């Protein structure tokens, strides 16, 4: 798949969309800088180092910790479902819903469920799934996928939301944000009370206790996992951390990196179904552990590091490319710098070959990553692999290497190049340099080469 040039150009030409993306990501970016400043969190760099070490250790012994997690979940009265693919995960949920005659399902925000197109699969089986995160709910009504990992509707204005609510919910056109939130709350509250199944994601999985940690700001995830009779948590196998005491390290980093908050509004630690004597909570609990290419990525020593990601979105807010083209111009649900790494890895490099090159390699993503993923380094490795696999690129570099080893031929090529530059029409935009030329101007042709100037200076 090539870069979606026309869609990107439309995004760049939309002044309102550009303002929405730039201002919202800029606010998150500035808040993060303040939240991790030395006077606010002097141990920030130590926390990053520790978090990265915990993640590396967990990935090195992932099989051991996954079995420990399964045993702990079973001891808590829940059940672990192993899903090699998104299809397997969705099939389990569909079968369970039909067996329990649960035709209405409420969902809290989950990038993993977006990854496997769960809503579409449920709808295909005549099951109603309702997003309960406000941003996700707006996007569901609009028929769009998330624009940002943390703030899914970051690209929409209150006027856009008013139009959607009027069209889809039949309410009066109201651009007051508080009133829009109340409209969504009235609709969703009824869904919570009648749903048979609640589906959440998981920010972290604790191997020693079998707990699922869910971090949010709206409280909808807490209702999703406590109100319906059945709670299903779906998570990638990389979400694991070994011990409950390790959680504090990641909670200190996640909120600050994502939105600049010291701590998000709600942090739920779910340890299975309702126990005897408890007043609320589900009667059944299932943890769906998704592979979907992650073990293949785990086995790749060059790309394994990307599994450390905690989905904070900080790299998106710092990335100059994401801040211009937005999330919908990326081919999959994961956008921004981390999306450029994991999309080719999980969906195939051949279909997403342009992604690693959609980067200035400025290094901002690596600087803000709370678990020290070397995203620029990973992008360079992917670029090398793609160049090596492309016969045209290999041939071009062979010619360049041959030329660089022959000074006389190099000098001749330089003279030919200067002549062509002087005679090149200003509108030149065809041939193998067309894509490069479409966004850049050729430099003015020098009257003399560097080698000629050097010879004159030596004389």
MOMOSUL-V652330 format. One record per residue. N is the residue number from 1. SS is DSSP state (@ for helix, = for strand, . for the rest). PSI is psi in degrees with one decimal (999 if undefined). Layout:
[[N | SS | PSI] [N | SS | PSI]]
This chain:
[[1 | . | 133.1] [2 | . | 166.7] [3 | . | 138.6] [4 | . | 77.0] [5 | @ | -47.5] [6 | @ | -41.8] [7 | @ | -40.0] [8 | @ | -42.0] [9 | @ | -36.7] [10 | @ | -41.3] [11 | @ | -43.9] [12 | @ | -29.7] [13 | @ | -9.9] [14 | . | 100.3] [15 | @ | -39.6] [16 | @ | -40.8] [17 | @ | -41.6] [18 | @ | -42.3] [19 | @ | -42.4] [20 | @ | -46.0] [21 | @ | -51.0] [22 | @ | -40.5] [23 | @ | -40.8] [24 | @ | -46.1] [25 | @ | -33.9] [26 | @ | -38.2] [27 | @ | -45.3] [28 | @ | -42.3] [29 | @ | -46.9] [30 | @ | -40.0] [31 | @ | -38.6] [32 | @ | -43.1] [33 | @ | -43.6] [34 | @ | -39.7] [35 | @ | -26.4] [36 | . | 10.4] [37 | . | 151.6] [38 | . | -33.0] [39 | . | -15.9] [40 | . | -40.5] [41 | . | 77.8] [42 | . | -23.2] [43 | . | 16.5] [44 | @ | -49.9] [45 | @ | -35.1] [46 | @ | -38.4] [47 | @ | -41.7] [48 | @ | -45.0] [49 | @ | -42.8] [50 | @ | -42.6] [51 | @ | -43.3] [52 | @ | -40.3] [53 | @ | -41.1] [54 | @ | -43.7] [55 | @ | -43.5] [56 | @ | -43.5] [57 | @ | -43.6] [58 | @ | -44.2] [59 | @ | -33.1] [60 | @ | -28.6] [61 | . | 37.3] [62 | @ | -38.7] [63 | @ | -39.4] [64 | @ | -46.3] [65 | @ | -30.4] [66 | @ | -40.9] [67 | @ | -38.6] [68 | @ | -41.3] [69 | @ | -46.5] [70 | @ | -44.6] [71 | @ | -40.8] [72 | @ | -40.7] [73 | @ | -42.9] [74 | @ | -42.3] [75 | @ | -29.3] [76 | . | -1.3] [77 | . | 5.6] [78 | . | -172.1] [79 | = | 137.4] [80 | = | 133.2] [81 | = | 120.6] [82 | = | 122.1] [83 | = | 114.5] [84 | . | -31.2] [85 | . | 167.8] [86 | @ | -33.6] [87 | @ | -42.9] [88 | @ | -41.3] [89 | @ | -46.6] [90 | @ | -38.8] [91 | @ | -40.7] [92 | @ | -45.8] [93 | @ | -41.6] [94 | @ | -46.4] [95 | @ | -42.8] [96 | @ | -43.5] [97 | @ | -41.2] [98 | @ | -38.9] [99 | @ | -36.6] [100 | . | 2.3] [101 | . | 41.5] [102 | . | 92.3] [103 | . | -14.4] [104 | = | 127.3] [105 | = | 129.1] [106 | = | 144.1] [107 | = | 141.3] [108 | . | 171.4] [109 | . | 128.3] [110 | . | 111.5] [111 | @ | -28.5] [112 | @ | -39.8] [113 | @ | -32.3] [114 | @ | -40.2] [115 | @ | -39.3] [116 | . | 9.3] [117 | . | 48.5] [118 | @ | -43.4] [119 | @ | -43.1] [120 | @ | -39.6] [121 | @ | -38.1] [122 | @ | -42.8] [123 | @ | -37.3] [124 | @ | -27.2] [125 | . | 19.8] [126 | . | 38.0] [127 | . | 132.9] [128 | = | 122.1] [129 | = | 128.5] [130 | = | 123.2] [131 | = | 137.6] [132 | . | -14.6] [133 | . | 134.9] [134 | @ | -47.4] [135 | @ | -44.7] [136 | @ | -36.7] [137 | @ | -42.8] [138 | @ | -45.2] [139 | @ | -37.1] [140 | @ | -43.1] [141 | @ | -34.9] [142 | @ | -11.0] [143 | . | 34.1] [144 | . | 160.6] [145 | . | 165.3] [146 | . | 142.6] [147 | . | -21.7] [148 | . | 147.0] [149 | . | -40.3] [150 | . | -43.7] [151 | . | 87.9] [152 | . | -28.4] [153 | . | 34.3] [154 | . | -20.8] [155 | . | -6.1] [156 | . | 146.2] [157 | . | 169.3] [158 | @ | -26.5] [159 | @ | -39.5] [160 | @ | -44.3] [161 | @ | -41.3] [162 | @ | -42.1] [163 | @ | -43.0] [164 | @ | -45.4] [165 | @ | -39.5] [166 | @ | -43.5] [167 | @ | -44.8] [168 | @ | -30.9] [169 | @ | -10.3] [170 | . | 26.5] [171 | . | 166.2] [172 | . | 149.0] [173 | . | 113.7] [174 | . | 120.9] [175 | . | 6.0] [176 | . | 120.6] [177 | @ | -41.7] [178 | @ | -38.4] [179 | @ | -35.7] [180 | @ | -41.9] [181 | @ | -39.9] [182 | @ | -36.5] [183 | @ | -47.7] [184 | @ | -39.1] [185 | @ | -41.7] [186 | @ | -42.0] [187 | @ | -46.0] [188 | @ | -31.6] [189 | @ | -39.5] [190 | @ | -35.6] [191 | @ | -42.0] [192 | @ | -40.0] [193 | @ | -21.7] [194 | @ | -7.9] [195 | . | 144.1] [196 | . | -23.5] [197 | = | 139.5] [198 | = | 131.1] [199 | = | 128.1] [200 | = | 166.9] [201 | . | -156.8] [202 | . | 126.3] [203 | . | -37.5] [204 | = | 151.8] [205 | = | 130.7] [206 | = | 113.4] [207 | . | -38.2] [208 | . | -29.5] [209 | . | -10.8] [210 | . | 20.8] [211 | = | 150.7] [212 | = | 125.5] [213 | = | 125.4] [214 | = | 122.4] [215 | = | 131.6] [216 | = | 173.5] [217 | . | -10.8] [218 | . | -18.5] [219 | . | -5.9] [220 | @ | -33.6] [221 | @ | -36.3] [222 | @ | -39.5] [223 | @ | -36.6] [224 | @ | -40.1] [225 | @ | -6.5] [226 | @ | -27.6] [227 | . | -49.3] [228 | . | 162.7] [229 | . | -23.3] [230 | = | 131.4] [231 | = | 126.1] [232 | = | 122.5] [233 | = | 130.6] [234 | = | 130.2] [235 | = | 148.7] [236 | = | 151.2] [237 | @ | -16.7] [238 | @ | -6.4] [239 | @ | 1.4] [240 | = | 141.5] [241 | = | 149.1] [242 | . | -46.2] [243 | . | 151.6] [244 | @ | -35.4] [245 | @ | -17.7] [246 | @ | -19.3] [247 | @ | -37.6] [248 | @ | -35.8] [249 | @ | -46.1] [250 | @ | -33.5] [251 | @ | -33.1] [252 | @ | -29.2] [253 | @ | -36.5] [254 | @ | -56.2] [255 | @ | -41.7] [256 | @ | -40.5] [257 | @ | -34.8] [258 | @ | -50.5] [259 | . | 0.3] [260 | . | 10.1] [261 | . | 142.9] [262 | . | -40.8] [263 | . | 140.2] [264 | . | 165.3] [265 | . | -38.1] [266 | = | 128.4] [267 | = | 111.2] [268 | = | 134.2] [269 | = | 103.7] [270 | = | 127.2] [271 | . | 35.2] [272 | . | -166.9] [273 | . | 171.4] [274 | . | 135.9] [275 | . | 166.4] [276 | . | 128.7] [277 | . | -12.1] [278 | . | 144.6] [279 | . | -25.7] [280 | . | 178.9] [281 | . | 163.3] [282 | . | 158.7] [283 | . | -24.3] [284 | = | 144.4] [285 | = | 131.9] [286 | = | 135.1] [287 | = | 112.5] [288 | = | 115.1] [289 | = | 118.3] [290 | = | 130.8] [291 | . | -73.0] [292 | . | 48.3] [293 | . | -5.6] [294 | @ | -36.6] [295 | @ | -32.5] [296 | @ | -41.3] [297 | @ | -37.0] [298 | @ | -35.1] [299 | . | -8.7] [300 | . | 107.4] [301 | . | -24.1] [302 | . | -26.1] [303 | . | -5.9] [304 | @ | -35.4] [305 | @ | -29.8] [306 | @ | -20.4] [307 | @ | -7.0] [308 | @ | -14.1] [309 | . | 135.1] [310 | . | 14.8] [311 | . | 46.1] [312 | . | -22.8] [313 | . | 2.7] [314 | @ | -35.7] [315 | @ | -30.3] [316 | @ | -44.5] [317 | @ | -25.9] [318 | @ | -15.8] [319 | . | 121.3] [320 | . | -27.3] [321 | . | -49.3] [322 | @ | -40.3] [323 | @ | -11.0] [324 | @ | -44.1] [325 | @ | -14.0] [326 | . | 180.0] [327 | . | -28.2] [328 | . | -9.2] [329 | . | -4.9] [330 | . | 144.3] [331 | . | -14.1] [332 | . | -177.0] [333 | . | -24.1] [334 | . | 118.1] [335 | . | -176.9] [336 | @ | -169.6] [337 | @ | -44.4] [338 | @ | -32.2] [339 | @ | -32.8] [340 | @ | -22.3] [341 | @ | -52.0] [342 | @ | -23.0] [343 | @ | -51.1] [344 | @ | -35.0] [345 | @ | -40.6] [346 | @ | -23.0] [347 | @ | -5.1] [348 | . | 126.4] [349 | @ | -33.3] [350 | @ | -28.4] [351 | @ | -12.7] [352 | . | 38.3] [353 | . | -23.9] [354 | . | -21.4] [355 | @ | -49.5] [356 | @ | -19.3] [357 | @ | -8.0] [358 | . | 56.5] [359 | . | 142.3] [360 | . | -7.8] [361 | . | 36.4] [362 | . | -20.5] [363 | . | -1.3] [364 | @ | -37.2] [365 | @ | -40.3] [366 | @ | -33.7] [367 | @ | -33.9] [368 | @ | -10.7] [369 | . | 123.0] [370 | . | -16.1] [371 | . | 19.9] [372 | . | 40.1] [373 | . | 128.8] [374 | . | 74.7] [375 | @ | -45.0] [376 | @ | -40.4] [377 | @ | -40.2] [378 | @ | -38.2] [379 | @ | -39.3] [380 | @ | -41.3] [381 | @ | -42.0] [382 | @ | -39.6] [383 | @ | -43.6] [384 | @ | -45.4] [385 | @ | -43.0] [386 | @ | -38.1] [387 | @ | -42.0] [388 | @ | -30.9] [389 | @ | -5.2] [390 | . | 113.8] [391 | @ | -38.1] [392 | @ | -43.8] [393 | @ | -42.0] [394 | @ | -43.3] [395 | @ | -42.4] [396 | @ | -41.7] [397 | @ | -29.6] [398 | @ | -42.7] [399 | @ | -43.2] [400 | @ | -43.6] [401 | @ | -40.8] [402 | @ | -43.3] [403 | @ | -40.0] [404 | @ | -21.7] [405 | . | 0.4] [406 | . | 93.6] [407 | @ | -39.4] [408 | @ | -46.4] [409 | @ | -35.1] [410 | @ | -43.0] [411 | @ | -39.9] [412 | @ | -42.9] [413 | @ | -37.0] [414 | @ | -41.2] [415 | @ | -39.5] [416 | @ | -41.5] [417 | @ | -41.8] [418 | @ | -38.8] [419 | @ | -44.1] [420 | @ | -40.8] [421 | @ | -39.7] [422 | @ | -28.9] [423 | @ | -1.1] [424 | . | 125.9] [425 | . | 146.7] [426 | . | -31.8] [427 | . | 11.1] [428 | . | 121.5] [429 | . | 55.5] [430 | . | 172.3] [431 | @ | -166.3] [432 | @ | -19.9] [433 | @ | 9.2] [434 | @ | -46.6] [435 | @ | -42.3] [436 | @ | -44.0] [437 | @ | -24.2] [438 | . | -22.7] [439 | . | 0.3] [440 | . | 157.6] [441 | . | 143.4] [442 | . | 146.7] [443 | . | 157.4] [444 | . | 138.0] [445 | . | 125.5] [446 | . | 151.3] [447 | . | -30.2] [448 | . | 152.1] [449 | . | 164.9] [450 | @ | -38.8] [451 | @ | -39.8] [452 | @ | -42.5] [453 | @ | -37.9] [454 | @ | -40.6] [455 | @ | -42.1] [456 | @ | -39.4] [457 | @ | -39.1] [458 | @ | -33.9] [459 | . | 999]]
